[in-house]
Amino acid sequence: MVRPAEVELRPGDTLVLYTDGVTEAANRSGEQLGLDRLATIVKENAGQTAERMIQAIWRGVNAFTDGIQPVDDTTFVVCRVL
């Protein structure tokens, strides 16, 4: 069961929302991107604008999957608090 929660966002914070298709994107060996790899991409680009973060996530997913087409939706939203 998912429980509602509140989080206070402050200037400079970044919020990344994503569907399971992002973390379940698979490479040629069937290995999934996973939360740890996604978190690494986000951490490595933490100081970037939301647009650059989006580009970094797309690059990371595409590099990991090496051109394999996704079997699920790959949707994410990046919000940066100004």
SEKOLBA-311296 format. One record per atom (N, C-alpha, C): x, y, z; residue in three letters; residue number from 1. Coordinates in steps of 0.2 Angstrom, whole numbers. Layout:
# SEKOLBA-311296
[rec [X Y Z] ALA NUM]
...
//
This chain:
# SEKOLBA-311296
[rec [4 -6 0] MET 1]
[rec [0 0 0] MET 1]
[rec [4 6 0] MET 1]
[rec [3 11 -4] VAL 2]
[rec [7 17 -5] VAL 2]
[rec [3 22 0] VAL 2]
[rec [8 25 4] ARG 3]
[rec [5 30 9] ARG 3]
[rec [7 37 7] ARG 3]
[rec [2 42 8] PRO 4]
[rec [4 49 6] PRO 4]
[rec [9 51 10] PRO 4]
[rec [13 56 7] ALA 5]
[rec [19 59 11] ALA 5]
[rec [19 66 8] ALA 5]
[rec [22 70 12] GLU 6]
[rec [24 77 10] GLU 6]
[rec [31 78 11] GLU 6]
[rec [34 82 6] VAL 7]
[rec [41 83 6] VAL 7]
[rec [42 91 4] VAL 7]
[rec [46 94 8] GLU 8]
[rec [47 101 7] GLU 8]
[rec [53 102 2] GLU 8]
[rec [51 105 -4] LEU 9]
[rec [56 106 -9] LEU 9]
[rec [59 114 -8] LEU 9]
[rec [65 114 -8] ARG 10]
[rec [68 121 -7] ARG 10]
[rec [72 123 -14] ARG 10]
[rec [73 130 -15] PRO 11]
[rec [77 132 -21] PRO 11]
[rec [83 128 -22] PRO 11]
[rec [84 126 -28] GLY 12]
[rec [90 121 -30] GLY 12]
[rec [88 114 -30] GLY 12]
[rec [83 112 -27] ASP 13]
[rec [81 105 -26] ASP 13]
[rec [78 103 -33] ASP 13]
[rec [79 96 -35] THR 14]
[rec [77 93 -41] THR 14]
[rec [73 88 -39] THR 14]
[rec [67 87 -43] LEU 15]
[rec [62 82 -42] LEU 15]
[rec [62 78 -48] LEU 15]
[rec [63 71 -48] VAL 16]
[rec [63 67 -54] VAL 16]
[rec [57 62 -53] VAL 16]
[rec [52 62 -57] LEU 17]
[rec [47 57 -57] LEU 17]
[rec [48 53 -64] LEU 17]
[rec [47 46 -63] TYR 18]
[rec [48 42 -69] TYR 18]
[rec [43 36 -68] TYR 18]
[rec [42 33 -74] THR 19]
[rec [38 27 -74] THR 19]
[rec [43 21 -74] THR 19]
[rec [40 15 -72] ASP 20]
[rec [44 9 -72] ASP 20]
[rec [48 7 -78] ASP 20]
[rec [45 10 -84] GLY 21]
[rec [49 8 -90] GLY 21]
[rec [56 11 -91] GLY 21]
[rec [57 16 -87] VAL 22]
[rec [64 19 -86] VAL 22]
[rec [69 14 -83] VAL 22]
[rec [67 12 -77] THR 23]
[rec [71 8 -73] THR 23]
[rec [71 1 -76] THR 23]
[rec [66 -1 -79] GLU 24]
[rec [66 -8 -82] GLU 24]
[rec [68 -8 -89] GLU 24]
[rec [71 -3 -92] ALA 25]
[rec [74 -3 -99] ALA 25]
[rec [80 -8 -98] ALA 25]
[rec [80 -12 -103] ALA 26]
[rec [85 -18 -103] ALA 26]
[rec [90 -17 -109] ALA 26]
[rec [96 -20 -107] ASN 27]
[rec [101 -20 -112] ASN 27]
[rec [101 -27 -116] ASN 27]
[rec [106 -28 -120] ARG 28]
[rec [106 -34 -124] ARG 28]
[rec [106 -41 -120] ARG 28]
[rec [109 -40 -114] SER 29]
[rec [109 -46 -110] SER 29]
[rec [103 -47 -105] SER 29]
[rec [98 -42 -106] GLY 30]
[rec [92 -43 -102] GLY 30]
[rec [93 -40 -95] GLY 30]
[rec [98 -37 -94] GLU 31]
[rec [99 -33 -88] GLU 31]
[rec [96 -26 -88] GLU 31]
[rec [92 -25 -82] GLN 32]
[rec [88 -19 -82] GLN 32]
[rec [92 -13 -80] GLN 32]
[rec [91 -7 -82] LEU 33]
[rec [94 -1 -80] LEU 33]
[rec [94 0 -72] LEU 33]
[rec [88 -1 -69] GLY 34]
[rec [88 -1 -62] GLY 34]
[rec [88 6 -58] GLY 34]
[rec [86 6 -52] LEU 35]
[rec [86 12 -48] LEU 35]
[rec [93 15 -47] LEU 35]
[rec [98 10 -46] ASP 36]
[rec [104 13 -44] ASP 36]
[rec [108 16 -50] ASP 36]
[rec [107 14 -56] ARG 37]
[rec [110 17 -62] ARG 37]
[rec [106 24 -63] ARG 37]
[rec [100 24 -62] LEU 38]
[rec [96 30 -63] LEU 38]
[rec [98 35 -58] LEU 38]
[rec [99 33 -52] ALA 39]
[rec [101 38 -47] ALA 39]
[rec [108 40 -48] ALA 39]
[rec [112 36 -51] THR 40]
[rec [119 39 -52] THR 40]
[rec [119 44 -58] THR 40]
[rec [115 43 -63] ILE 41]
[rec [114 48 -68] ILE 41]
[rec [111 55 -65] ILE 41]
[rec [106 54 -61] VAL 42]
[rec [103 60 -58] VAL 42]
[rec [109 64 -53] VAL 42]
[rec [112 60 -49] LYS 43]
[rec [117 63 -45] LYS 43]
[rec [123 66 -49] LYS 43]
[rec [125 63 -54] GLU 44]
[rec [130 66 -58] GLU 44]
[rec [128 72 -62] GLU 44]
[rec [122 73 -62] ASN 45]
[rec [119 79 -66] ASN 45]
[rec [115 84 -61] ASN 45]
[rec [116 83 -55] ALA 46]
[rec [112 87 -50] ALA 46]
[rec [112 94 -50] ALA 46]
[rec [118 97 -53] GLY 47]
[rec [118 105 -53] GLY 47]
[rec [115 107 -60] GLY 47]
[rec [113 103 -64] GLN 48]
[rec [111 105 -71] GLN 48]
[rec [103 108 -71] GLN 48]
[rec [102 111 -76] THR 49]
[rec [95 113 -77] THR 49]
[rec [90 107 -78] THR 49]
[rec [84 108 -77] ALA 50]
[rec [79 102 -78] ALA 50]
[rec [80 100 -86] ALA 50]
[rec [81 104 -90] GLU 51]
[rec [82 102 -97] GLU 51]
[rec [88 98 -98] GLU 51]
[rec [93 100 -95] ARG 52]
[rec [100 96 -96] ARG 52]
[rec [99 89 -92] ARG 52]
[rec [95 89 -87] MET 53]
[rec [94 83 -83] MET 53]
[rec [91 78 -87] MET 53]
[rec [85 80 -91] ILE 54]
[rec [81 76 -95] ILE 54]
[rec [86 73 -101] ILE 54]
[rec [90 78 -104] GLN 55]
[rec [95 75 -109] GLN 55]
[rec [99 70 -106] GLN 55]
[rec [102 71 -100] ALA 56]
[rec [107 66 -97] ALA 56]
[rec [103 60 -96] ALA 56]
[rec [97 60 -93] ILE 57]
[rec [94 53 -92] ILE 57]
[rec [92 50 -99] ILE 57]
[rec [90 53 -104] TRP 58]
[rec [89 50 -110] TRP 58]
[rec [96 47 -113] TRP 58]
[rec [101 51 -113] ARG 59]
[rec [108 48 -115] ARG 59]
[rec [110 42 -111] ARG 59]
[rec [109 42 -104] GLY 60]
[rec [110 36 -100] GLY 60]
[rec [106 30 -102] GLY 60]
[rec [100 31 -103] VAL 61]
[rec [95 26 -105] VAL 61]
[rec [97 23 -111] VAL 61]
[rec [98 27 -116] ASN 62]
[rec [100 25 -123] ASN 62]
[rec [107 22 -123] ASN 62]
[rec [112 24 -119] ALA 63]
[rec [118 21 -119] ALA 63]
[rec [118 14 -116] ALA 63]
[rec [114 13 -111] PHE 64]
[rec [113 7 -107] PHE 64]
[rec [110 2 -112] PHE 64]
[rec [104 4 -115] THR 65]
[rec [101 -1 -119] THR 65]
[rec [104 -2 -126] THR 65]
[rec [108 2 -128] ASP 66]
[rec [112 1 -134] ASP 66]
[rec [107 0 -140] ASP 66]
[rec [102 4 -141] GLY 67]
[rec [98 4 -146] GLY 67]
[rec [92 0 -146] GLY 67]
[rec [91 -4 -141] ILE 68]
[rec [86 -9 -140] ILE 68]
[rec [79 -5 -139] ILE 68]
[rec [74 -6 -142] GLN 69]
[rec [68 -3 -142] GLN 69]
[rec [65 -5 -135] GLN 69]
[rec [62 0 -131] PRO 70]
[rec [58 -1 -125] PRO 70]
[rec [52 -6 -126] PRO 70]
[rec [51 -10 -121] VAL 71]
[rec [45 -14 -121] VAL 71]
[rec [39 -11 -117] VAL 71]
[rec [41 -5 -113] ASP 72]
[rec [36 -2 -109] ASP 72]
[rec [37 6 -110] ASP 72]
[rec [32 10 -108] ASP 73]
[rec [33 17 -109] ASP 73]
[rec [39 19 -104] ASP 73]
[rec [43 24 -107] THR 74]
[rec [48 27 -103] THR 74]
[rec [47 35 -103] THR 74]
[rec [43 36 -97] THR 75]
[rec [41 43 -96] THR 75]
[rec [44 45 -90] THR 75]
[rec [47 52 -90] PHE 76]
[rec [49 55 -84] PHE 76]
[rec [48 62 -84] PHE 76]
[rec [48 65 -78] VAL 77]
[rec [47 72 -78] VAL 77]
[rec [52 75 -73] VAL 77]
[rec [56 80 -75] VAL 78]
[rec [61 83 -70] VAL 78]
[rec [59 90 -69] VAL 78]
[rec [58 92 -62] CYS 79]
[rec [56 99 -60] CYS 79]
[rec [62 101 -56] CYS 79]
[rec [64 107 -57] ARG 80]
[rec [69 110 -53] ARG 80]
[rec [66 116 -50] ARG 80]
[rec [67 117 -43] VAL 81]
[rec [64 122 -39] VAL 81]
[rec [69 128 -40] VAL 81]
[rec [66 134 -42] LEU 82]
[rec [70 140 -42] LEU 82]
[rec [70 144 -36] LEU 82]
//
